[in-house]
């Protein structure tokens, strides 16, 4: 197996970039050898383009020497999407962090793919606008990674996911050609929608270098409700009631008892009533004079069997602390066991209670802690099976539980990933959901964009 990059390829890359942006040393390669999964693979090199044209040059060199390229933002993904393949080069877009254009009067911004997601929102807010997609990693994840995986977050229940805010893209295909898609208007139906095809393609079709993103006006006011329930199923039935009435919350988050313990350890929600085994965080936003009507409608829907307490959070610091703890949950639950098998399944909201009951059954049957939390308003739960990777028996039971979980999700009319993507981790399960004919078409699309199979070849498609 090749463990050193062809010297002629190194020379070509240095000529296209410079010697300080083509790194082949082990210490640098080690940093870029993993993401948030427990897996690890050392790349042959890491390169750092500054522009679209440099990215084109990298792709053309990769074609000449037959080198696999792995696009990487911040490496914060949960499914191995940015994990290097054997004999690959990592293309890190962290240096492509420029805002290229900003047009607040037309409510859009053009950025390079290495811009941190939260920075886009910060810039927009200075002009009375905001960028709605808010993945839990937004403080450090880069927009290119969000685009590759079609990331979402709590606000998706009202505002939609990353794909819904991408007006256009500039990218480099696996054939080494430049692709420009979309437009800069909110309406446009010229040709096939290549923009929506590329968003969520996990770096398997093209290297995204620039994105034109839609912005929205900041809502005048918002309010947060914290609601406690006696059981997971009680909370999920409340979610169904909320989503079956006219007022759509801008966030509707669910936490089970393990999650509650984790955020309490983080210093939030320490005043919950006795017997609280599930928690909903519900947020409404909009015009200031309409907010009381929204809150009343949400309160009515949230009230029902098993509700123990409902509070409207008015203290901005308390609300901020609760949301900070919620966004830190993914890392906080790691205190329960050394490894979390982190899934992001989705079911129709009306079937959510059935799903959590089944998860409780799995935890008992396989004698494993399973922590559930997430974007309940979308029917999207993060199901974390907690295991010790050194315990072979636990790992085998976890594998069985995972397969049973996926089977139940599909039986409930759901999907196996809502926002994390497929990557390498969910690749073995793709055929459980996608039929042979559809996969055949996807492979044809892959070939048209990437005829040499050099872009993230061991991801997404089985």
N, C-alpha and C positions, 0 to 999 in steps of 0.2 A: 504493500500500500504506500502511495506517495505521502510523505510527511513534510516535504519541502517544496515550495512553489518554484516552478520553472524560472531560472534566472532571466531568461528572455522576457517572460511575462512581468517580472519585477521591474526590469529596465523600461518596458513599455508603460507600466503604471506610473513609475516615477516621472517619466517624461510627460505624461498626461496630467499628473498632479504635481507633487514634488516629494522629495525623500522624507519629509516630515509627516506626510499624510499617507504613506504606504508603510504599514507596520507589520513586520514579520517575527518580531521577538516573542518569546514564550509568555512573558509577563503581560504584554498587551493582549495577545491572543487569548490568554486565560480569562481576562476580564470579560471578553465578548464571547465566551464559550458556553454561556448558559443564560436562561431567562428565569421566570418565576417557577418553572417546573424543576423537579429534582434531577433532571438529566443534564448531561454535559458532553460537549464535543468540541475539541480544539480545532479552530479554523487554520488554514494555511497562512492567512494574512487578514488584516483589517484595513480598509481604505476609507478615507474621509473626503468625499467630494464637497465642493463649495458651490457648485452650480449645476444647472441642467446639462450644459454642454460637457462638463466633466463627467457626469453620469453616463452620457452617451458614449464617451470615450472608454469608460470602464466596461460598459456592456460590449462594445466592439472588441476590446482586448479579450474579454471572457470568451467570446465566440471564436476568436482566432486560436486561443489556446485550450478551448474546451473546459473552461473552469466554471463551476457552479457558483452562483451569487446568492447571498442571503441578505435581504434588506432588513435593517434594524433601526428602530427609533430609540426608545429608552430601555428596551428589553424587559418591560413590565408585564408582558403577556403571560397567561396562565396555561396555554396549551402547546407550547413549544413552537409557535409560529416563527419566532426569530432565532430558533436554535440552529446552530450551524450543522450542516451535513458533512460527512467525511470528504476531505479534499475540496473544501469550499473556501470562498472569500466572503467575509462579512462586509457589507457596504453600510457603514454607519452614517446616518443623515444628520447627526447632531450638530455638525458645523453649518448645515444649511438652515439657519435660524433667523432669516430675515423676513420682515414684512415688506412685500414688494409694492403693494398698493393698498390704500384704504379710502373707501368712498362712503362715508357715513350718510351722505344725502341719498345714496342709492342702496344703502344697507348691505354692503358687501365688503369683504376684505380678501386680498390675495396674499398668500403666505407660502414660504418654502416649507417642505415637509418636516423639517427639524424643529419648527417652532413649538414650544411647550404649549399644551392645550389651554391651560389656565391663563397664559399670557394673552392669547387671543381674546378671551373674555374680558381681561383687565383693560386692554386697549379699547375694546368696544364700549365698556361701561363709562369710560371718560367722555364719551359722546352720547350718553343716554341710551345705548344699545347693549345687547348681550348676545353671547354665543350659547344657545341652549344645551347642546350635548355636554354632559357632566359625568364622565366615568370616574370611578373612585380614585383612579390614578392621575386625575387631571392636573394635579400640582406638579407632576414630573413627567408624565407621559407626553410623547410628541405626536403632533397631529397626523403625521404619516402613518404611525402605528395604529392610531384610532381609525384612519381611513382603511388601512389594510384589513382590520378585523371588524369594521363597522361597529365600533364601540357604542355603548349607551350609558345608562346611569339612572339615578332616581327621577330626573325630570322627563324621562322618555314617556312616562304614562300620559302626559299632556302634550309634550312638544315633539316627540319622536326621537329617532336615533341619528347617528352621525350622517348616514346616507341622505337623510331628509334635508340637510343643510349644505350639501355639496352642489354648487352650481356648475362647476367645471373643473377639469384637471389637466395638467401637463405631465406626461410620463414618457418613459423609455421602454419600448417593448423588448421582449426577449430576442427579437430579430435585430435590435440595435437601432431602430427607427424611432423618431419622435411622434408621439400621439398627443393631439390636443382635442379635448372633448368638452361638450357643454357650451354654455353661453353666459353672458353677464346680465341677463334679464330673468325675471321670475317666471316668464312664460317662454317656451321654446320647444319645438317638436321636430327639429330638422334631423332626419336620419335616425339610426339606431341609438339607443341610450347607452353609450359606452361608459359614461360616467358612473351610472349605477352598476354596471357590470364590474368595473374595476374596484369600486368600494366594496370591501368584504372578500376580495379575491386572494387575500393573504400573501401578496407578493409573488404569486405564481404566474401572473400574466404580464406584469410590467412593474418598473420601478417608478413610483409616483414621486415627482420632484416639486410640483407646485399645485396649490389648490385654491379655488375661488369659493369662498364660504359665505353663506347667507346669514345675516344678523337680524335680530328682532328688537323692538323697543323694550326697555326695561319696564316690567309691570309697576304700577304705582305703589302697591302695597301687598303684603303677604302675611299670613298667619299660620302657625304650626300647632297641630293638635297631637297630644300624646295620649294614647288610649290603651288601657291594660285589660287583659282577658284571662280567664281561668284556664283556657286550653288553646292549643294551636288551631283546632278545628273551629272553635268559637271565633277566633280572630279572622280566619279565612272566610267564614260565612259573612262576617262583617265587610270584608273586602268585596265580596260578590255583591252585597247590597249597595255599597258605595258606587261600584262601577255599573250599577243598573239604574242609576238616576241621572238627572240632567247635569249636575255640577261635576266637572272633571277636575280632580285635584292635580296640582303640578308635581306632587310626589306622594307615593303611598307605599311605605316600606314596612316589611314584616320582620320580626325577630322572635326566635323561639327561646326557650329557657336557657340553653347553653349560650346563646348570643347575648341575652340579658346579663348573665354573669360576666361575660367578657367586657361589656361596656361599663358595668359597675366597677370592675377592676380598673378600668380606665378613668374612673372618677365621675361618670355620668349616670343619671337615672338611679340615684341611690335612695330615693324616697318612694319607691313603688310600694303599693299596698301588698299585704301578705296574700299569698296564693296566686300571685301573678306568674303565669307560665308562658305568656305571649304578649307581645307589644306591637302596636302599630304607630308609626309616625306618619301623620297626614299633613300635607301643606297645601294651602290654597293661595292663589295670587290673582291680581287683576286690578281693576279700578277701585280706588279707596272706598267710594260710596257703595260699591257692590259687594265688598268683602263680607259684611255682616250677613247678607243673604246666603252667600256661599257657605259660611261657617255653620249657619243654622241647618242648612240642607245636609251638610256632612255630619253634623252631630246627630241628626235624626237617623241617618243611615247607619251610623256607627253604633248606635244604641240597640242592644239586643241581648240575647241569651249569653251569659258568661262574661259580660262587660263588668269590670270591677271599678274602673275609674276613668274619667275623661277630663283632661285639662287642656286649656288653651294657653300655650306658652306665650307670654307677653314680654318676658325678659330676654333681650337680644343675646346676652351673654350665655344664658342657659340654653337657648335654642342653638346657638353656635357650638356650644360644648357637646350637645347631644348629636348634632350632625357630624362633628369632628370624630366623635367616638364611633358613629355608624360607619363612616368612611374608613375607619381604621380597623373595622371588624375582621376583614379578611386576614390581616396580620395578627390581630389579637387572639383569634381562636387557635393559633399555633401553640399556645401555652398548654392546650389540652393533650396534644400528642406531637411527636416529632414531625409527622408528615400529614398534610391534609390533601386528600384527593378532591379537588375543587371542581364541582360541576355547576352548570348554569342552565338547567333545564327550564322549559316553558310549557305550560298547559293553558287551555282556555280558563279564564278567571272563574267561571262557574264550576270548574272541576278542581280548583285549588285545594279545597278541604279534603277531597278524596286523595290528592297527592300527599298532603302532610300526614294523613292517617296511615298511608302506605309507608311513608318514610319512618314513622314511629314503629311500625311493624318490622321493617327491615333492621332497625337498630336493635330491637329485642331478639329477632331471629338469629342475627349474626353476631350478637354481643359486641357491638362496636358503637362508640359515640358518633352520632351523626348530627351535625350542627346545620340548621337551616335558617337562612335569612335572605332578604332581597327585595326585588322590585315587584311587590305583590300586585300592584295595579295593572301590570302587564302579564301577570301569571308567571313571572320569571323568578325562580328561586335559586339561590346559591346553596347547593347541597354539598356539605363538606364531610366526607367520611374520614375520620381521624384514626390514624394507624401509626404503628412503629415499623418502619421499613425493614428493621433487623429481625422482625418476628414473621417468619414465613407463614405461619398459620393465620395470623391476622391479615397478611397481604392476600392470601388465597380467599379468605372470607370476604375481604373488601372487593375483590374482583367479582365474586359471585353476586354480592349485593349490588354492585354497580350495574351489572348486566340486567338484574331483575328491576332495578330502578329505571333503566332506559326502556325496558319492555313495557313497564307500567305507564311511563310518560307517553309513549307512542299509542298505547291502548286508550289513553285519555284524550287523544287527538292533539298531542303536543309535539314539540321538537326538541332535539337533544342539545342544542346550543342556542342561546338567545343573544349573547353579546361577546363571549370569549372567542368564538370561532372553533375551527377543527384542529388546525396545526398538525402536530404529530400525535398528540395524546388521544384525540377522538377519531383519528383516521381509521382504526380497526372497526369502528361502529357505524361508519357512514352508510354501509349497505343495509343497515337495519331500517333506515329512513328513506334513502333515495333509491329509486328503482334502476334497473340495468339500462333501460333506454335513455333515461335522463343522464345517467353517468356517462353514457357513450357520447351524447351531445356535448357534455362538459369537457370531455377529453379532446373532442374535435376543436372546441374553442381554445383550449390550452395549446394545442398544436399550432393554431393560426397565430396566436400571440407569441408563442415561445417554441419555435420549431426545433430548436436544439436542446430543449428540456434542461435549461440551465438556471431557471428562476425557481428557487425553493422547491426542487423536484420531489422531495419526500414528504410533502405536506398536503393537506386538504383532500385530494383525491386518493381513493384506496388503490 
